[in-house]
Amino acid sequence: MIEPLLAVLADGKFHSGQDLGKTLGVSRSAIWKQIKSIEESGLEIYSVKGRGYRIPGGLDLLNRELIDAALEADVAHKLRLIDLNLTIPSTNAKAMEAVYRDGHGSLYLAEQQTAGRGRRGRGWASPFASNLYFSLTWQFSNGAAALEGLSLAVGIALIRGLARLGIKDVEVKWPNDLLWRGRKLAGVLLEMSGDAAGDCFVVIGVGINVKMPEVAAEVIDQPWVDLQQVLGVAPSRNRLLGELMNELVPVLEQFSNEGFGPFREEWQVANAHHNQAISLNLGGRQQLGICRGVDRTGALLLEAEGKLQAFHGGEVSVRLA
């Protein structure tokens, strides 16, 4: 009952318990119980005696028809499954669990994640129906070694998709973050399942800040930004998802055939740390140097003491020095 109830309340207007019960074919008591359940998810609902219930500001719920309308025909044809969820632990976890059942080209979406995570196990703030969280499964044939640079190519696809909505000045932070004027806008988390030397599936998880509630933002421990701040008004999450997929699917197909090489120059231009002093955390030690971009495999190039060294992903993280 929660999904149809949210669909009615999404307009941001007051609806009486009696009217809601009549619309959904249940008692006012049942409506009250569902309202309490929704509030437990962290969503704010105003309750005013004599007027009913209202979600301030309304909701931009994910909608299969609106997503389909935003997808280009050839991209829609390559998505075998679009799985919409209200609240789940993690879209990546669900995708990994179902990867051999649902297969290549399966897209998992959630209004809320209760255990969303980023790279190196960090938590990812995932308030209800506020941001965009999705995971896409994609099959590759040439083993793990051929996947170097994939997270960087995904970043380029996301920048292209955001540009379709007029969002400019987005930069990439090696290996998997998108920044806007130095603040984190989006993150990418890749997980692999299968033969490290042959056929394998990659789950491509993406989280993008769209309209972050103040309460959820309190737990974020780094500078962040959302699309509402960037544009002045939050874009439709359905259209946002469609435009991102319209760029991501072709990029994945090209990467599968050609690797990271074709995307390298575009990544270099968007590099947030181009020619800046950075510090690499190598798991137990720090390495200082000047960021010189990436090589054709996507490895980070660091100039230190007159020498150029290449660093690959894994447990390496980057900070401005």
N, C-alpha and C positions, 0 to 999 in steps of 0.2 A: 504493500500500500504506500510505502514511503515515496516511491518514484512518481506515481500520479499525483500524490499530495504536493510534492515539490513542484511539479509542473504547473499546478494551479497557483501556488504561492509565488512562483517565479516572477510574476508581474509587479511585485512590490506593493500591491494594494491590500487593504484589509479584506478578510473573508471570515465570515462568522462560522463558528463550529457547526451550526445547523446547516448552513449552505454547503460547507465542505462535506459534511456527512451525507447530504442529499446527492451531491455530485458523485461521490465515491461509493455510495450505497452502503454506508456503515453508520454506526451510532456516533453521537457526539463524544461519548466516552472513549471510543476507539480512536477518534481524531485526536483527542487530548493525549492519549498514550503515544501516538505516533509523533506528535509535536515534541514531547519530552525526549523521545528517541533521537529526533533530529537535533535537538539542542545538545544532546550528549556528544554529537559529532563535532561540536564547536561552532555550529552555525547559529547566529543570533536571530531570534524571533521575538517580535514585539507581541505582547498579549494585552489587549485593552478591553475591559468589561463593556459589553454593549456593542463593540465593534468587531471583535474577533482577533484573528492572527494576521501578522504581516512580517515579511522579511524586508528590512530596510534596504533600499537600493535595488531590490529584486535579485534575480539570479540569471546568469547566462549559462544554462545547462547544456551539456554536450548532447547533440541531437543527430541521429544517424542520417536523417534526410538532409539536414543542413550540411553535414560533412560531405555527403555524396555530391551535393550541388556544388561544393567548392573544389572537388577533385576533377582534374582533367581526365578525359575518358581513358587514355592509355594507362594512366597511373591507377585509376580505379580498377581496371582490368587485372592489374598485377597484385592487388591486395586481395588475397583469398578470404580473409576473415577480418572483420572489425568487431572487436569484443568490448562492449561498453559495460563499465562497472560503477557502482556508487562508491562504496568504501571497501578497499582491500589493503592488505599489508604493503604490497609493492607490485607495480606493473611488471618490473623485471623478474620478480620472483614468480609471478603467474606465467609469464612467457617462458621462463626456463622450465617450469613444471610441465608445460603443455607443448614444448617445442617439437617433440617427435609425434605427437598426436595431431597437432594443427599444421605444422610444417612451415615451409617458406612463405614469406609474404603475409604473415599474420600480425595484426596490429591490436595491441591491448591498451585500453584507456581507462582512467579512473577519475572520478570527481574528487576523491580523497585517497591518500595513502597514509596508513597508520605506522608504517615502518619504511618510509621512503629513505633512500640512501644515495650518497654520491660516491665518488672515488675514495679509496682507502678507508671505506666503512663509515665515512662521515654521514650524519643525519641530513635529510633534506626536508625543509619545512613544506608541508603538503596540506594546507587548509582546504576545506570543502569548497568545490566549485569556484575557486578563486584563480588558480594558476592552471598550467597545462602539464599533464604528466602522461607520457606514452612510451610504449616499448614495441619495437618492430623486430620480428625475426627474419633473418636473411641467411641463405645458404651460400657457402663459398667452397671452392673445389681444390684449392692448392695448399691447404694446410695453414697453420698459424703463422708461419714465416711470411706468407703473402699478405697477411692482415696488418703489417706495420703501416702506420700512417692512416688507418681507417678512421680513428676518432678525429683526426685533423680534417679528413675529407668530409666527415659528417658535420663538423663545425662550419665548413664552407657552404654546405647545403643549407644549413640553418640561416646563415647570413643572407644567402640568396632568397630564401623564403621570406625572411623578415623584410628584405628590401621590396618585395612585392606589396607590402603594406605601408611603404613609405618610411620604414625605420632605417635610419642611416647611422653612421659612426659606430657600428658594432665591430668590436675587435675580438681576436682570438688569443687566449692565453694557453700556451702549451701545457698539457696535451689535449685538454677536453673542456675548457670553459669559454663562455662568451661573456665579454665585458662591454659595458657602455659607459664611456668616460670614466674608466677605472673601477667601476662597480659591477659586481657579478649579476648578470642577467639570466644566464642559462648554464646548465651543466650536462655533460654526456657521460654515461656509464655503459661500457661494453662488457659483456660476459659471453664466454664461448662454451660450446658443448659439442663433443664429437671427437673425431680423429685429428690430433695435432699435426699429422703429416698428410692428411687427405681431406675428405669431405667433412665439413663442420658447419654448425649453425652459430651465428652470432646474434645475440640479443642486444639491440641498440636502444638503450634507455635514454630518454630526454626529459628534462624538467625545465620549464620556462616560467619565470615570474611574470604574471599578467596583471593581477590586481591583489597585491598582498595585504591582508588585513593587519592592522597595527598589532593586535594580540599575537598573531603568528610570527610577526617580525621580531618580537622581543627575544626569541630564542636563537636568532641568526647572529653568528659571532664574527661576521666580516662585512665590509661595505657591500650593499646590494642595491638593486634598482629593479623596478618592474615596468611593464609596457605602458601602464597608465601614467607613470611619471614621464616616460619618454615622449609619448604622444599627446598627453593632456587628457586623454580619455582611453579607457581600456578597449582594445579591439574585440570583436567577436571571437571567442575561442574556437568556434567551429570553422570559421573562415581561416583563422590563424593555422589551425591544424591542417586544413586542406592545402594552403599555400606551402607550408613546410613539407608536406608529403609530395607535392608537385615538383619540388626540387630534390628532396632526399632520394626518392626512388630512382630517378635517372642518374644521380651521383653514385649510388650503390652499384648500378649496372655498369657504369663506366669504370668504377674502381675495380670491380670484379674482373674486368678485361684488361685494364691498363695499370692498375695499382695507383699509388699516390702521386706519381710523377706529374700528370696533367694538372693537378691542383696546387702544385708547390708554389708557383709564382703568385697565385691569388692569395694563398695563405701568407706568404711573405709580406704582401701589401697590408694585410689585416693584422699582422703580428703586433700585439699590444706592447711587447718589450723590445721592439726593434732597436738594436744598437744601444740598449740600456744595460747598466750594471745590475746583475741579478745574483741571487743566491740559490743554489740547488741543494735541496735536502735529499741526501742519498741514503737515508735510512739510519745512519749512525754518524754521519759527518756532513759538514757543509763544504760546498765548492763555490767560490766566488769567481765571477768573470763577466764578460760582455756577451750579451745575446746576439748571435749572428744569424738567427733564423733557423731553418731546418734543411736537411739534405733531401735527396729524392725519395728516401724511405720514410721520411717524417721524423727522423731522429733530431733532437735539439743540438744545435751547434753552439758551443761555448768557447770563447777565446779567453785563455788564461795564461799569463806569463809567455805571451808570444806564440802560443800553440793553440790549434783549433781541435777541440775534442767533440765527439758525437755521443750523446746520451739518449738512451731509449726509454720507453715508458716504465711500466712496473711501479716501483715504489718511489720513483723520483718525483719531486714536487718543486715548483718554482715560486720564488718571491722576489720582489724588487729588493736590491741590496740597500 
